[in-house]
Amino acid sequence: MEQLKKSPLVLSLVAAVSSPAVMAVEPASMDVGNLNLTPIVTLSTGYTDNLFDDHENEKGTWVTKVRPSFSLKGESEKLTVGVRGSIDQGIYHSSSNDNYTDKSLATFANVQFDSRKKLTLLAEYLKQHDARSDSGSGSSLTTDQATKPSRYTLKNLGATFSYGTSGSTGQIVLETRYQDKDYDNFLALNRSKNRVTIGANATFFYRVSPKTRFLVEGRYTDIDYDLSSSTLDSDSKQLFLGVEWEATAKTTGTAKVGYANKDFDSSSRDDFSGSNWEVGLNWELRSYSVFQLTSTHATEESGGSADYIDTTGISLAWLHEWNDRVATNMRYDFTNQDYVGSDNDREDDVNRVSFGIDYDLRRWLTIGVDVSHKDFDSNLSNTDYKSNDIFLTVQGSL
């Protein structure tokens, strides 16, 4: 295995319960004309003891997941263009109604105008699903009409322009994004969640020392629901002040603290004004052993009767390579979700612990075992649950 590298700060703190640990395959590519093709296949099989996150009637099932993916790209001195895609097939052996096939296809381009100016473009098309559940985030459907997972289509467009580099005295990064989310089934229940999200970010970095940069970041997001009768249309503004540092060669981090304002078009909804933060820290004990700490506080769309979800999360992970072939990943996640404006004053706490071990059989072939435990605690009656998963994963490439 390669030595562990400083990972990007992960700001999404709630991982999917059955997701395997990060595998360590080092894929090779093959030439297709003037392009490079890199295929990867991931196969997982395992057992979950509470498929529907039920309070009492826990249903266990064996699960098989297959994910072929590819990246096809071409490069020149100043331009990189490519296509990447994947198909995710999930098979629940004791609950075939919950089988799913997710698909994704994206095109991207990176333009390096000169040493200081860079443009990145992305267009993405995804077919995804919401797993059925009796509790949890509130985004899933549990009525008799929802006898299968809800399916939806995502269309994403994004552009990022940066002027300056991470080593410059100053750097400006501008981002725009567009997302269209449309549900494909159970429309009587799901149509109210169809929406378009448009956003823009602007960040200015200023270097105050060789290892420290201050930053100022502004964000604007407009959310427009398809139904004209929806009262959830809103726009939000956020302003962050932060610092990005490398205290030593072994300790790096980013901390952003800011103020956010979410305004609903409808006066029947409660607006939000308050603090937000995003914090991430990497502590490299050795080149082969890294601790990662992340924490966030933000508002999320409720997907239901609540105005919004006030969400706070924290995550701690330890990644360690024991030798050239064996690596482990231990992780703890905690999330608090307060459903503001809901009739039942709902508040959920989610604790999750996971452990994974990977073994590199070859450069192109890795096997791994992952176990996880999730504890969901809510102030709503008869919604608490616990679940346990164990998965064996094989990942291969060229």
N, C-alpha and C positions, 0 to 999 in steps of 0.2 A: 504494500500500500504506500501511496505517497504520504509524506508528512502532512498533518492537519494544517489547513490554511485558515486564516481569519475569515469567518463566514459573514455574508451580508446580514445586517440586523433584521431579524424576523419579527415583524410587527403584528402578524396574525397569531394570536396566542392559543387558539383552540384548534388542535390538530384533529383530523378525522380519527375516530376511535380505532378503526381497523387499518390505518395506514401503516405500512412497514417503515422500518428505519431507513435512513439514507444509505443506499448501496454504494459500493466502491468500485464498480466496473470502470475500466479505463477504455472506452470504445475506440476502435480504429475506424477509419473511413475508407470508402472505395471510390474510385474515380468513375464518374458518369459523364462522359464528354469533358467539358471544362469545369464540371461541378463535383463537389464532394458529398457523398451519401453516407450518413451514419445511422444505421438501424440499431435499435435496442428492443429486447423482448423481456418483459417481467411477468413471472407467473407466481401467484400467491395462493396458498390453500391453508385453511385454518378453521377455527370454531369460535362462534360467538354465543354466549349463553343467554342473551336478552336482546333479541333482534329488534323488538319494537320498543325498547326502553320502557317496559311496562312495570307498574308498581307491584302487581301481584302475580299476574299470569305470564311468567317469563317463558319465552319460547327460544329454545336453542336450535342452532342449525350449523351444519358444515357449509363453508363458503369457498368458492373458487373464483379467482380473479385473474384475467389475462389482459396484458397491456402491451401490444406492439406499438412502437413509436419510431419516428424517423426525423432526421434533419437533413435537408438538401440545401447546400449553399455554395455560392461562388464568390471569389474575392479578387479584387484588384488593388492597386496601390491606395486608392482613396474611397473605394466603394465595396461594401459587402451586402449581398442580397441573398435571400433564401426563403425556403418554405419549411415548416415543421408541422407535424401532425401526429395524432395518436387515436387509438380506439381502446376504450376500457369496457371489458365485458365482465359483468358480475353474475355469478350463478349461486343461488341459495338453494341447497339441495333439499331442504324441508319446507321451503316457501317459494315456489316457483313464480308466484305473482310478483315477487320483489326482484326478480332478475332485471337487469338493466344493461343497456349499451350506450355509453357516452362517447362522443366524438369531438375532436378538436382539430382545427386547421388554421394555420396562421402564416402570413407572409410578413417579412420584415426587411428593412434596409437600414444600413448604417453608412452615413456619408461623412467622411473626414475631410472638410474643406481645406484646412491647414492644421498646424500644430495646436491652434487655440479654439477652432470652431468645429463643432460636431453636431450632426442631426441624426436622430433615430426615429424611424417610422414603423408602425405596427398596425396590421389589420387582422382581426381574429374572428372566427366563426365557431361557436361551440354548441353542441347538443348535450345538455346535462340533466340531472334529475335531483329531486328532493326525496331522500329516503323516508319511508313511513315511520312514524313514531307516535307514541301516546303522550309524550311530554318532551321537553328540551327547549330548543330555541324558539318554538312557536311558529316556525316557517313550514312545518310539515302538516299534512292533512290526516285526520283520523276518523272522519265520518264514514258512514256506510257507502257513500258515493266514491270515496277514495280507496278503492280496493287494490290499487297498484301505486307505485311511486308516481309523483307528479313530474312531468317532463317539461323542460323549458329550453328556449333558444336564446343565446347571448350573441350579440354582435358588438364587437369592440373596435374602436379606432383610437390611436394614440400617437402623439408626436412629442419628442423631447429635443430641445436645442440648448446646447451649452456653449458658453463663451468663456474661455480660460480653461485651465486645468487644475487638478487637485493640488499641484505644486505652485500655482500662481499666487500672487498677493491677493487678487480678487478673482472670483468666479461667479458667473450668473447662469442659472439653470431655469429654463422655461418649459413648462409641460402643459399639454392639453389632452383631454380624453373625452370620449363619447361612448356610451353604452346603451343598448336597446335590449330590454329583457321582456320576452313574451312567452307565456305558458302555452303548452301545446295540448293539454288534456284537462279534464275536470274544469272546464271554463266557467261553469256556474259558480265555482268556489274560487278559482284562481284568477279570473279576469281582473279582479280588483287589485292584483299585485303587479300587473304589467306596467312598466314605466320606462322612461328615458332619463338618463343621468348625463349631464354635461358638466365638466369641471376644468379648472385651470389652476396651476400652481406657479409661483415665482419664488426662487430662492437665491439669496445673495450670500456668498461665503467671503469672509475676510480673514486672511492669515495674520495672526498676531505673534506667532513664533513658529519655528520650524516644525513643531509637532502639534500645533493647536490652531483651529479655525473657529471664529465666531460665525453665526449664521442668523439671517432674518428670513422668514418664510411666510408667504401669504397664500391662502387657498380659498377658492370659490367653487361651490357646487350647487347646481340647480337640478332638482328632481321633479319631474312632471309625470304624473300617473295618467294612463290612457283614458280611464273612465272620467267623463266630464263631471260626474257626481262625486268623485273622490275629494276628500278634505285633507289628504296627506301631501299635496303639492307644497314644496318648500324650497327655500334657498338657504345656504349656510355660508358663513364667512369665518375663517380662522386666521389668526396671526400667531406665529411662533417665534420665540427667541431661543437660541440654542448654542451649543458648543460641540465641536467635533475634535477629539483629541487622541493622541498616542502618547500616553504618559511615559511609557517605556516601550521597548521593542516587543514586550509581552502583553501590554495592556492597552486596548483601544476601546473607544466608545463614542456614542452620540447621545446627547440629551437635548430634548426640545420641550419647552414649557410655554403654553400659550393660552389664549382666550378665544372662545368659540361662541358664535351666535347662530341659532337656527330659527328662521322665521317661516311660519306656515302662512299660506295664502288665506286660509280660512280662520276666522276669529274663534271658531269652536275648538280649535286645537291650542294647546299650551306651548308657547315658544320656549326655546332653551337659550340660556346665557350662562356661561361658566367656564371653568378651567379645563384644559385638555393637556395631555402630555404624552410623549413618546421617548422612551429611554432604552438604550441597549448597551451592553458591556461585554466585551470579550477579554477573558483573562487566560493567557497562554502560559500554563505552568511549565510545559516543555513543548518542543516542536510537535510532539505526538499527543499532547493532552491539553484540552481547552475547556474552560467553563464559559457558559453563555448565560447572561441574565437580561431579560427584556420585560418591560412593563408599559402598558398603555392605558389611557382613559379617553373615551370618545363616545359619541352617540351613533346609534345604528337604526336603520329602518325596522319597524316593528313587524311588518308583515301581517298585522292583525288589528285589533281595536285600539291598542295603545298608541299614543302620539309618537313615541320613540323609545329606544332602549338605551339607558344610561349604563355603559359597559366599562368595567375596570378589569384588567387582566395582568397576571404576572406569570413568568415562566423561567425556570432554571434548568439548564441542561449541562451534562458533562459528557464530552466526546473524548475517547481515549483509544489509542492504537497500542496494543500490547506487543505486537511484533509486526513483521512485514505482511502478515496475512490476516491477523485477527484484530477486530476493532469492536468496541462497545459504545452504546449510546443510552444514557439514563436521562430521564426528563420528568419534570413535575410542572403541571399547569393548573392555575386557579383562575376562575372567571366569575365575577359577580355581575348579574344583569338585573337592572331595575326597570320594570316596564312602566314608564311614566305616563299617566293619563289613562291607564287601564281601569276598568270597573272593579277589578278584584285586587288592586294594589300588588300585583305579582312581583316577586323578587326571587331569583334563582342563584344558587351557588353551585359551581361545578368544579370538582377536584378530579384530576386525572394523573396517574403515574404510569410510566411505561419504561420498558427495558428492552434493548435490542442488541444482538450480537451478530456480526458479519464475519464470514470467512472467505477469503479470496482463494478459490481453487486454481484459477488462472487469471491472467490479466483481463481476459474477456468473460470470466465466469465467476459469479459470487453467489453464495447462499447465505441466508440470514434467518434468524428466529426472533420474533417480536412478541412480547406479552404486554398487556395493558389492563388497568383497572380504572373504572370511571364511577364516581359517586356523585349523584345529582340530588340536590336538596333544595326544595322549594317551600314557600309559605302557603302554597295551594295544597289543599288536602288531597291525599291519594295520588300524588304525582312523583314522590321520591322514588328513586330506583338506583340499583347498582348493576354494573355489567362488567364482564371479563372477556377478553379476546386473547387468542394465541394464533399466530400465523407463521408458516414456513414460506420463505420467499426465495425464488431463484431468478437471477438476472443475468442475461447473456448478451453479447454483442459480437461484432466481427473481431 
